[in-house]
Amino acid sequence: MLALPTTTDVAIVGGGFAGVATAWALARRGVAAVVLEREAAPGRFASGRSAGLGRQLAEDDATSALTISGAGLLRGQFAAVWQPCGGILSFDRHAAAEAYEARAARFGVAVERVDRAGVVARWPGVAGLPIAAALYVPSDGVIDVGALLALFARDIAIVCDAKVAGVEPTARGARLATARGAIEARVVVDAAGAWAGELTGDPPLESFKRHVYVLEAAGAGAPFLWHLGDDELYVRGDAGGLLVSPCDAAATAPADQQPDATGEAMLRARLAAAMATMSSGTAAWGDAPVVRRWACQRAFTASRTMRLGRDPARPWLVWAAGLGGHGATASAAVGEVVADACIAALA
């Protein structure tokens, strides 16, 4: 187990995607950083439970800039963890599809219009969804989240079982009290996921619980499908089964989220709404047994955009928070942005 140093240039609170990607980017810049992880290993909460959909077009331009840039870095520098498969975004409103198509044009992301019949041809199990329009994004993919976390963590310093209990500003930065002792840093990065802001007394993020399931059911291997509408859900192939989420969003306090009956009830309801029967008419997704289930949490700022960069009132503090479920895809770009903010804070 790595010992806790007494000093460092940058102390990063949290060993999820935001934290380890920031440490990775700082290491490339020759800056000493230490990740302080509360658990026995990094990525135990939201990051390690991601479904791994490398979706580039997000809900707004600010987030899309990071997911598009991050996906480009993954395809280039982390190609081993990126499976190119393409993605389909379907919509129950033409206006929503047009807004996403315009966003793709602004960022230079190639997309192809797909009609309802085209979506159902690839994913017959969603024939009942009210699909008004859809976009195929050829450059989307699927991410091996465990392998990506390991690559980020390979050459950085991570001190586990080091929950941070408090932070105190000093003349040269801040002093952090942890379960493994104290450490002084010139810069502190708050990358604590859903817990971001607790240490500094800042307003809490809004956290939401989401369920993901793997069903014993056949489905198309690629591209993945993400339906953005009133009955939101996403599906993709998963080792011969079907990975699906009902995209539930129950408000919750930050915690080690566990699956519950409410999530599965919503899953069955969403699949029923999709009239999820395969083209053969013999295998209904809604009746398929669950092979694996888990729950994660997504954390958002009040503005629903990521909070990245230097704190305006505290020169020793840099934020890497509120990734809102886009952490895996955006991680490398987030690390670069936050690392640059740390460099500026150290200057």
Secondary structure, 3 states (H helix, E strand, C coil): CCCCCCEEEEEEECCCHHHHHHHHHHHHCCCCEEEECCCCCCCCCCHHHCCCEECCCCCCHHHHHHHHHHHHHHHHHCHHHEEECCEEEEECCHHHHHHHHHHHHHHCCCCEEECHHHHHHHCHHHCCCCCCEEEEECCCEEECHHHHHHHHHCCCEEECCCCEEEEEEECCEEEEEECCEEEEEEEEEECCHHHCCCCCCCCCCEEEEEEEEEECCCCCCCCEEEEECCCCEEEEEECCEEEEECCCCEEECCCCCCCCHHHHHHHHHHHHHCCCECCCCCCEHHHCCEEEEEEEEEEECCCCCCEEEECCCCCCEEEEECCCCCHHHHHHHHHHHHHHHHHHHHC
